[in-house]
Every structure is written in structure tokens, then in C-alpha cells.
Amino acid sequence: MTEVVRPGMKPARPYFSSGPCAKPPGWSPDKLATASLGRSHRSKLGKARLQYAIELTRKVLEVPADYRIAIVPASDTGAVEMALWSMLGARPVTLMAWESFGEGWVTDAVKQLKLDARVVKAPYGEIPDLSAIDQDGDVVFTWNGTTSGARVPNGDWIRDDRQGLMFADSTSACFAQDVPFEKLDVITFSWQKVLGGEGGHGVLILSPRAVERLESYTPAWPLPKIFRMTKGGKLIEGLFKGETINTPSMLAVEDYIYALEWALQLGGLSALQARCNANAAALDAWVQKTPWIEHLVADPAIRSNTSVCLKFADDAVPGLDEAGKLALVKAMDAALEAETAAFDIAGHRDAPAGIRIWCGATVETADIHALGPWLDWAFHTARSQ
């Protein structure tokens, strides 16, 4: 049995959850602007702050000027479903799924909307053959699989002359990876991911082609109020100027604004991406020298730099079935939390048993370096019990 050595140094900020994620370094509640709190979101101040959040989003993400941005209810899920329910059905649709959220969009399209959709799947840790995807119809996929750690490598596979719309759930990719807006028509995220904002709000970004679909197509099914983006066949422009469908949390909005301003001070999108890449590289260096763990995504070209998913090496846990591996993960997670050395490192409940380390921009690389010895300690401690 390997000797269990308790590390001496802990991560300064032991927050490794994949959503809500760690706050930006230096964050504290007293640094948030509070004048909008207790005010109506439809007041002059409330609308101005919501519009400012949209403007900052465009600036940091480098969103094209002719793409529209809206703050919508119900996190990334709300943003995705708002788009799917409002725009699918006009053309044939292909849905790609290689993790649990992609599977969720399959359920929406096939079981709820009753569409005769083509469903293309890949197991956890892999992605489908992108070259075989029909782009004359609509395509729905997750840019970065939050629960599998597998991402599309780039947008080169997307045709400029595509006839359908590209729907990209990009919630753990935006601010961290190159998301080519000119190749996409619907882009969604929630600010609880790479920027560490509070949950509950989604962001929906639409290309001019997506707007044209909204104004020219009426789905066969009824739309709930929170999904409606048109009135009288025309886009509700106010939605993309801070006039939200329902009441947002202005505290969450101010928290998001703080994170966007922090991102700009860092140097914008390229600086955020560099931080994510440095964190992922530091974690990978630890994986490469650690015999009991390996990447769930074997191919580095499609491996996430944010939601890094890891699995136990087979020879490190001989004879341990999936239930046993899950029990091992829970024991590790509990031991690390008790030591305040790392929080929320367990993989997603729908994923193969393993650990998941968030390497987004709000995490410090020094904390990734400090985490490795604690993961070793937790594994060997749990195995020796």
C-alpha cells in the first residue's frame, strides 16, 4: 500500500466546481456596485446596467456588431431551450450528443417537440465525425461538453454556405475557447461558468440568419411567455437592449459586470484564454506523472481547457466496478472538503465515475499546482480505508 503523505500546502482558493465556478481573484461582495439593488429592472438605472452588461459582453467576447445579445431566464438551459423551441422545425435537424447536456437537447427536440431529427452520438470522452454532419439542415451541439470534457477542436468543419442554422451551447466554452461567431447562428452561455458569476441567468446571442428565422417562421407548438422573442412577426428589439422578459437579479447582474470589468483589466478574451490554457496545462502535467489517473478524453485535440474530466486508471483500481469507483470519488470529495483543500471535484452525476477539475479563467494556476498532491493524498487515503 502506498504511504499516505498529507501535503503541507493547500490551494489558496480551493474552488474547483464546474458551475457555479470560482469567483475572480480578489472578488468580495463589497466591491460590487449596489445602486441598482432595490430598484426596478425597468427603471432608467436598471435598464442602463443591463444594457451595460450586454455591451461589455460584446466587447470581451468580441461579438460581431450585427449579432444580437440578450440576457434571458433560467441559465444556459433557458437560453438553449428558448432558441430550440422558437426556431427548430423549419428545416430538418441534426442533434449531436456526447455528454449529458447534449442528450438533454435531444430530449427537447425528439420527445418534447416530436421532431423527426437525426441524432448523432459519441461516448463520453469522444465526439462524432464532424465531416459527416448535414449542414443543409439545422445542427444542435455543445461546443464544449461540460460533463465529458470533450469539445469540438475548431469551427473549420462548419461551411460558410450552410443552409441551416448552427446552434452551439457554449456555456463552458465562451470566454475560454475560440468560438467563431461567424460560423454560428445561436450561441448560448451562462455567466456562472468561466467568469464565476451567480447562477440563474442565461445569455443568448443571435446571428442575422437566426433573426431572419425568428421573423419568418412560426413553430407549430405553443410557446411559453419566457420563450417569446417576436411580436407580430418582428423581433422584440427591447430584449436585446436590456429589457428582459422577466425580472432578473440585479445583484447577479452587478456581479457579472464586475467579472467582465475584471476580464477587460486582464487584457480581454486572449488573456482569459491564456489563463484557462495555463491551468489545463498544469493539471495535465500532474496527470502525466500520476499512475492512478488519466484523462477521460484521450485525444488532446478535443480535450477541454475548462471542464477537465479524469478517470481512474484500470490497473489502479483492479476489480472495482462503476459503483465502487463512484464510492471512491465520493470518499475523495468528502476528504478534500473536510480538509478545505478542494471543493466539488466529483464528476457529474451522469458521467462515468471520475473527478472533474474546473480550469477556467477565474482559477489561479498556483492553486492547480497545489491541488495535485492533495488529489494524490485523497485517492490513497480513500483506497486505504
N, C-alpha and C positions, 0 to 999 in steps of 0.2 A: 504494500500500500504506500502510495506517495505521501511523503511527510507534508502535513498541512502547516504552512507558514503564514501567519497573519501579516499582511502588509502594514507598513508603518505610515504611509501617506495616503490620504483619501482624496478623491476628486473634490476640488473646492466647491463645485456646484454639481451635485450628484443627480442631475435631472436628465434622464435618457429616454423619456417617454416619447412615443411616436405621435402624440397628439392627445391633448394639448402638449406642446413641446416647451422646452426651456425658454424662459424669458431672455431678452437680450442682455448681455453682460452689463452690469451697472444699473439695471432696472430696479425701481422701487415705486410703490404707489404714489408717493408724494411728488414724483416727477411728472405725473400726468396732468394735463390741463383739465380743469374742472368747471369752467364757466358754463359749459353746456349741460351739466348734470342738473336734474330737476327742472329742465326746460323742455318744451315740446320739441320733438324732432322736426316739426313743421314750422317752428319759429325761424326767423331770419338767421339767427345764430346756428340753430340745429342744422338747417339745410346747408349753411355755409361750411360747417365742419364735415358733413357727409360729402359734399362736393370736393372739399379739400382732400379727403381720404381717397376719392376717386382720382383726382389729379395726381396725387403722389403715387398711387398705384401705377398709373400710366407712365410716370417718369421713371420709377425704379425698375419696372418690368420692361420698359422700352416698347410699350404697346403702340402700334401704328395709330396715327391720328384719326383715321376713318373707322376704327374699331370702337364699339361702344362698351362701356363698363358699368355694371350695376351692382349694388350691394343688395343681397336678397336673403330671405329667411332660411333657416334650417341647415346652415353649414354647407359643406360641399355637396352633401346629399341633396339638399334642397335645390342648389344651383343645377346639378345634373338632371334631376327629375323635372325641374321647370323646363329645361330645354328639350328633353326627350318627349315629354307629354305634349309640348306645344308644336314640335317640328317633325317628329317621326310620322311615317305613314304616307308621305308624299312620294317617296321613292322606295325601291327595295332597300333593305338594311342588312348590314353585316355587323355582328357584335363579336368582339374579341375578348376572351376572358382567360386570364392566367393567375387570378387570385380572387379573393372573396368579394371585393367591391365590383370588379368586372362581372362576376357572377350575379351580383345584385342588379346590374343594368340589364342583364339577360332576362332576369325575372320580370323586371318592369316591362320590357318590350314584348316578351313572349307570353307571359302568364297574365299580366295586367292589361296591356294594350292589345293582346291577341294578334300580334303581327306575325306573318309568316316569314320570320327572319332566318338568315343564315347565321349559325353560331359556330365560331371557330375557337377551339380551346387548346390550351397547353398546360401541362402540370406545373405545380409550384416550382419555381427556380428556372423556368424556361419561358419563351414567348413563341407565338406561332410564326409560320413563314409569312413575312410581311409582303413578299413579292406576289403572293397568290391572292391578295385581297382585292375584291372587285370595287373599284372606285367610281363606277358609274352610278352606284347607289350610295346611300349614306353609310358611314362607318363610325362605330362607337367603341372606344377603348380607353384604358387607363394608360396615361403616358408613363407613369411610374407606379408599379404595383406596391402599395404601401404594406400589404400583408405578406408579400412574397420577396420583395427586394429586387424584382426583375423589371427592367424598363426598356422602352424602345431606344435604340442607340442614337437615333437622329431622325430628321424628317425627310431624308433623301428618298425614301420609298414612296412618299406622297406625291402624286402627279400634279403639276401645275394646271393641267387641263381636266382635272377631275370634274365629273358632273354632279356627284353627290356632295353632301356636307361631311366634314370631319369633326366629330365630337370627341374632344380629348379631356377626360377627367385628369386634371394635372395638379391635384391638391398637394402631393408631396414632391412635385417637380418644379412648380413655379418658385422663383427666387433662388433656385439651386441648380437648375439644369438649363441648357439651351432649348427653349420652347419656341419653335419657329412660327410665329403668329401668321405669317403669310401663307403657311401650309395648312392652317387650321381655321375652322369656322366657329366652333363653340369651344371655349376654354373655361374651365371652372377650377376654383380652389377655395379653401377656407384659410383664413389668416391664423388659425390655431396651429398650423404646420410650421413651415420654415421660419416664419417670423415670430413664433411663440405667442400669438395673440390669444384672447379668450374665445371659447367656442360659442356656437350658436348662429354665426353669420357666414354666408357664402358670398362669393364674388363670381359673377357671370360676365364673360367677355364674348362679344359677338362680332363676327366679320360682316362686311356689307352683304355678302351672299346669304348669311344667316338672317339678316334683317329682311332681305327680299323674300326669303321663305316664310317668315312670320307674316308678312303683309300680303302674301299671295295664296296662302294655304290655310284652310280651317280644318282641324282634325275632326274625325267622326265622333269622338268621345267628348263628354263634358269636361271642362277644365275648372279645377278649384280656383278660388279667388287668388290665392298666392302664386298661381302659375300664369296668370293672365298678363301678357306683355303688349297686347294690342287692344284698340278700341275703334270700332267702325272700320276695320281693315287697315288701320295705321298704327305704327309703333307708338307706344306711350313714351314720349321722349323724356318726360319728367323722371321716369325711373332711372335714367342714365345721367341724371343731374342731381342725384341725392334725394329725390322724392320717393322714399322707399314704400313698398307695398304695405307693410305692416310696421309696427313700432319697433325700432332697433334699440339695443342697449347703447346709449351714448357713452357709457363708461367703457364698453368694449370698443367702440369706435375710437375713443381717445387713446386707448391702449394700442390699437392698430396704428394710429397716426404716429405715436411715439416710436413704434418699431420701424415704420417707414422713414422717419426722420433720422433714426439711428443708422439705417441702411445707407441713406444718402451721405451721411457723415463718414461712413466707412469708405465710400467710393462707388456706391451703387451696385448694380447687378453683378458686374465682374468680381467685385470684392466679396459679395455674398457667395458666389460660386466658388471662389478660391478657398474660402473658409470651409465650405462643405467638402471640397476635394481634399483638403489637408486633413480633415477629421476622418474621412473614409480611408485615406492612405495610412493614417496612424493605426486605425483599427485593423486594417488588412495586414500591416506589419506584425501585429500581435498574433493574428490568426495564423500567419505563415510559420511562426515559430512555436505554435502551441499544438501538440499532437492530438488533444481530445476534441478539438473543434474544427469546423470547416465551413466555408460559405455554402448556403443553400443554392445560390446562383453560381454555378461553376465557371461560366463564361464572363470574364471581366468586362467585355464589351457591352453586356446588357445588365451589369450589376449596378444597383442604385448607389448613389453617394449620399443618400439621406436615410432611408429606412433599410439599414443593413441587416439582413436576416442570416442567422447562423444555425447550423445543425451539429449534433454530436457525431463525431467520427465513429463508424461502426465498431472498430476494434477497441474503442474507449469505453463502450457500454455493451459488451457482448451479452446476448440473450435478453436485452431489455426491449420490451415491446413498446408500442406507442403510448400506452397508459403509463408504463414505467418511466418513459422519457418525460412525459408531461409532469409526473410527480417529482422528478428530478429538477425540472425547470422551476416548479413552484417552490421547492425547498431552497434552491439557489436564490430566487427572487426574495423570499422571506428573510433569508440570512443576510443578504445585502441591505435590505431595508432596515433590519434591526440594527445594523452597524452604521446606518446612514452613509453608506459607501456608494450606493447606487439605487435609484428608484425606477421601477417599471421596466425591467429588462426582459420580461417574459414575451414570447412571440404572441401574435394574435390568436384568438381562440379558434379560428377557422383554419389556421395554417398548421403544417406539420410541427410537432413539438420541437421547440428550439428557443433560442434567445434572439431578441431584436434590439439593436442599439441605434438610437437616433443620432445621426451625424450632421444634422442641419447647421445652418449658419450661426444660430444662437448658442451653440455648444462650443466651448473652448477646447482647442486641440490638446492642451496640457491635461485637461480632465479625461480625455480619451486615453492618453498615455498612462495616467494614474489608475484608470479603470481596469486595465488588463490584469495586473496582479490580483485585484480583488475578484475578478471573474475566476481566475485560477483557484484562489482560496475557496470561493463559494462552491465550485464544482467538486474539489477534493473533499471539502468538509461534508457536503451532501452525500457523496459516494461512500464516505467512511461511516456514516450513521446507520 
